[in-house]
Amino acid sequence: MRLAVIDIGSNTIKMTVFDAKESQTAIYSKTVHARLSAHVSDGYLSRNGIRTLVCAVNALKRDARAYRCKRQNIYAFATACIREAKNREIVLRIAERSTKMKIDLLSGEREGEICFIGALCSGRCPQNGVLADLGGGSCEFISFENGNITDKISLSIGAVANYRKFVSGDYITPSELSKLLKHLGDETSPIGDRIKMPIGGEMILTGGSARATVNIVSALRSDSATLPYTLKLCEIEDLCQKSASGELRDLVEKIAKERAKALPCGVAVFCIAAKALGKDTLTVVSGGAREGYAQTLINKRKKEFKIYGNKRK
């Protein structure tokens, strides 16, 4: 069975087509840099933003069909950008009518859950730790022990959200970075209250900003950017500061062109979160929201088949 999952995010709209049986194997992926957050004004997603969303989803649907994915096996979910839009009901109504498909609007906590499932699907995620999934609009933190979630929290401190709030020009300046870091210190205070790092646990990162950070650090180290990849806190702090000063701007533009402007605002989240959790290393793993969403669908179908399939027998 072919299964396609479309992830409607604040900065990108991504799709992965899976060959799905007992588990999942990705056979095709595509990213549309829709930048929906740039179409948000006073909390409302504009008509142009809705049009951009619809065009992107319909184009990805056509790609999924080209990979022999049946219409009923193409799924879409939306995260922070739509979740936080004041006109989200209208956005969803227009988008669903225009794409002829249901769009699952995930809560922050549900988004965190499926990201965690996706990380586990990679087979390289430890059994104890805290996972941080950073997107354009929010960051989900999930604490887990023995492979089970113990708590979760979603904070509106995504890379693009931070960029739009704190950066006045094209690139963040050292003074703007200082203000952002102070803001993030205040915003992440709930982590200390709810999210506890298990003894011996690891800090795990997923998401596009985390993978882009790996590519840049790998270039600086001159090693292989193979996941899982361990980052040192001192390295990403240095990356953050040097990006703001302009010292690493050319390298960041070369390696992560589509994320170059907002990336330091995402790396800053990693730095503050690692300090809040008392960790000086962070491990980036493969797998994320689309993988997790696909796995939940597979698990649901297996359960339904077990119940109803046996009755047919």
C-alpha positions in Angstrom: 0.0 0.0 0.0 1.2 3.5 -0.8 0.5 6.2 1.8 1.2 10.0 1.4 1.4 12.4 4.2 1.4 16.2 3.7 2.7 18.4 6.5 1.5 22.0 6.3 3.9 24.0 8.3 4.7 27.7 8.9 7.6 27.9 6.5 7.3 24.8 4.4 4.7 22.3 3.1 6.2 18.9 2.8 5.0 15.5 1.6 6.4 12.0 1.9 5.1 9.0 0.1 5.5 5.8 2.0 5.4 2.2 1.1 3.4 1.1 4.1 2.8 -2.4 5.3 3.6 -3.5 8.9 5.9 -0.4 9.0 6.9 2.4 6.6 9.5 3.1 4.0 9.8 6.5 2.4 10.0 6.3 -1.4 9.5 10.0 -2.3 9.7 13.3 -0.6 9.1 16.9 -1.8 9.2 20.3 -0.1 7.4 23.4 -1.1 8.8 26.6 0.5 5.4 28.2 0.9 6.3 30.5 3.8 2.7 30.8 5.0 3.8 32.8 8.0 4.8 35.6 5.7 1.1 35.8 4.7 -0.1 36.3 8.3 -1.1 39.9 9.3 -2.6 40.7 12.7 -3.1 37.0 13.3 -5.0 36.4 10.1 -3.8 34.3 7.2 -4.4 36.3 4.0 -6.3 35.3 0.9 -2.9 35.0 -0.9 -1.7 32.8 1.9 -4.8 30.5 1.6 -4.3 30.4 -2.2 -0.6 29.5 -1.7 -1.6 26.7 0.7 -4.2 25.3 -1.7 -1.9 25.4 -4.7 0.9 23.6 -2.8 -1.3 20.9 -1.5 -2.9 20.2 -4.9 0.5 20.1 -6.5 1.7 17.6 -3.9 -1.4 15.5 -4.3 -0.7 15.2 -8.0 2.8 14.0 -7.2 1.4 11.5 -4.8 -1.0 10.2 -7.5 2.0 9.9 -9.9 3.6 7.5 -7.3 0.5 5.3 -7.4 -1.0 6.6 -4.2 -4.8 6.3 -4.1 -6.8 9.4 -3.3 -8.1 7.9 -0.1 -4.6 7.2 1.1 -3.4 10.8 0.8 -3.5 12.6 4.2 -2.7 16.2 5.3 -2.2 17.8 8.7 -1.5 21.4 9.7 0.5 22.8 12.6 1.3 26.1 14.3 0.7 28.6 11.4 -2.9 27.4 10.9 -3.5 26.4 14.5 -2.7 30.0 15.7 -4.5 31.8 12.9 -7.5 33.8 14.1 -9.3 32.8 10.9 -8.3 29.1 11.1 -11.9 27.8 10.7 -12.3 29.8 7.4 -8.8 28.8 6.2 -9.6 25.1 6.8 -13.1 25.3 5.2 -11.7 26.9 2.0 -8.6 24.7 1.9 -10.7 21.5 2.4 -13.2 22.5 -0.3 -10.5 23.5 -2.7 -8.3 20.4 -2.2 -11.2 18.0 -1.8 -9.5 16.5 1.3 -9.7 16.6 5.1 -7.0 18.6 6.8 -6.2 17.4 10.3 -5.4 20.4 12.5 -3.0 19.2 15.2 -2.9 20.6 18.7 0.6 21.4 19.9 0.6 18.4 22.2 -0.6 16.0 19.5 2.1 17.4 17.2 4.6 16.5 19.8 3.3 13.0 20.1 3.5 12.2 16.4 7.0 13.7 16.2 8.1 11.4 19.0 6.5 8.4 17.3 8.4 9.4 14.1 11.7 9.6 16.0 11.1 6.1 17.4 10.5 4.8 13.9 14.0 5.8 12.9 15.3 3.1 15.2 18.1 5.4 16.5 16.2 7.2 19.2 17.2 6.3 22.8 14.6 5.1 25.3 15.1 7.9 27.8 15.4 11.6 27.3 13.7 14.8 26.1 12.8 15.4 22.4 12.5 18.9 21.0 10.9 19.2 17.6 11.4 22.7 16.2 9.2 24.0 13.4 8.6 27.5 12.0 5.9 28.5 14.4 6.4 26.3 17.5 8.6 23.9 19.4 7.3 20.8 21.0 9.1 19.3 24.0 8.4 15.7 24.9 10.0 13.9 27.9 10.0 10.1 27.8 11.2 7.1 29.8 11.5 3.5 28.6 10.2 4.6 25.3 7.0 6.1 26.8 5.9 9.7 26.9 5.8 11.1 30.4 5.0 14.8 29.6 4.7 17.2 26.7 4.5 20.9 26.1 4.2 23.1 23.0 5.7 26.6 23.0 5.2 29.3 20.3 9.0 29.8 19.8 9.5 28.5 16.3 12.4 29.6 14.2 10.3 31.8 11.8 8.1 33.1 14.6 11.3 34.3 16.4 12.7 35.8 13.2 9.5 37.8 12.5 9.3 39.0 16.1 12.9 40.0 16.7 14.7 40.7 13.4 14.2 44.1 11.8 16.4 43.6 8.7 17.3 40.6 6.6 19.6 39.0 9.2 19.7 39.0 13.0 22.2 41.3 14.7 24.1 40.7 17.9 21.9 43.0 19.9 18.7 41.4 18.5 20.2 38.0 19.3 20.7 39.1 22.9 17.1 40.2 23.2 15.9 36.9 21.6 18.0 34.8 24.0 16.5 36.7 27.0 13.0 36.2 25.6 13.6 32.5 25.1 14.9 32.2 28.6 11.6 33.6 29.9 9.5 31.6 27.4 11.1 28.2 28.2 10.6 28.5 32.0 7.7 26.0 31.8 10.3 23.4 30.8 11.8 23.4 34.2 8.3 23.0 35.8 6.9 20.2 33.5 9.7 18.6 31.4 12.2 16.6 33.4 15.3 15.0 31.9 15.4 11.4 33.1 18.6 10.2 34.8 21.0 9.3 32.0 18.6 10.6 29.4 19.6 12.4 26.2 18.4 15.6 24.5 17.1 14.7 21.0 16.3 17.1 18.2 14.1 16.6 15.1 13.0 19.0 12.4 14.4 20.9 9.5 16.3 23.5 11.5 18.0 20.7 13.4 19.0 18.9 10.2 20.3 22.2 8.7 22.3 22.8 11.8 23.9 19.3 11.4 24.9 20.1 7.9 26.6 23.4 8.9 28.4 21.9 11.9 29.5 18.9 9.8 31.0 21.3 7.2 32.9 23.1 10.0 34.1 19.8 11.4 34.8 18.3 7.9 33.0 15.1 8.8 30.0 13.1 7.6 26.5 14.6 8.4 25.0 11.1 8.9 22.1 10.9 11.4 22.0 10.4 14.3 24.5 13.2 14.8 25.7 14.6 18.1 26.1 18.4 18.4 28.0 20.0 21.3 26.3 22.9 23.0 29.4 25.1 22.7 29.4 24.5 18.9 25.9 25.6 18.4 26.3 28.6 20.7 29.3 29.6 18.6 27.3 29.1 15.4 24.5 31.3 16.8 26.9 34.1 17.7 29.0 34.0 14.5 25.8 33.9 12.3 24.7 37.1 14.1 28.0 38.8 13.6 28.1 37.8 9.9 31.2 35.6 10.2 29.4 32.5 9.1 26.7 34.1 7.0 28.2 32.9 3.6 28.5 29.3 4.8 25.0 29.3 6.2 23.7 30.7 2.9 25.5 28.1 0.9 24.4 25.1 3.0 20.9 26.1 4.1 19.9 28.8 1.7 16.1 28.5 2.3 16.6 28.7 6.1 19.6 31.0 6.3 17.8 34.1 7.6 15.7 32.3 10.3 18.1 29.5 11.2 20.0 31.4 14.0 16.6 32.1 15.6 16.1 28.3 15.7 19.6 27.5 16.9 19.0 29.9 19.7 16.1 27.7 20.9 18.3 24.7 21.0 20.9 26.6 23.1 18.4 27.8 25.7 16.6 24.5 25.9 19.8 22.5 26.4 20.8 24.8 29.2 17.4 24.5 30.8 17.7 20.7 30.7 21.3 20.7 31.9 22.7 19.0 28.8 25.9 19.9 26.9 25.3 17.6 23.9 22.3 17.3 21.6 21.6 14.4 19.2 19.7 15.0 16.0 17.8 11.9 14.7 15.9 11.2 11.5 12.2 10.8 11.6 9.6 13.3 12.5 6.0 14.4 12.1 5.3 12.8 8.7 6.8 9.5 9.7 5.0 9.6 13.0 1.6 10.4 11.4 2.1 7.6 8.8 2.9 5.1 11.6 -0.2 6.1 13.6 -2.3 5.4 10.4 -0.6 2.1 9.9 -1.2 1.1 13.6 -4.8 2.1 13.3 -5.4 0.0 10.2 -3.7 -3.0 11.8 -5.9 -2.7 14.8 -9.1 -2.3 12.7 -8.1 -5.3 10.6 -7.5 -7.4 13.7 -11.0 -6.5 15.0 -13.0 -6.5 11.8 -10.9 -8.9 9.8 -11.3 -11.6 12.4 -15.1 -11.1 12.5 -15.3 -11.6 8.7 -13.5 -14.9 9.2 
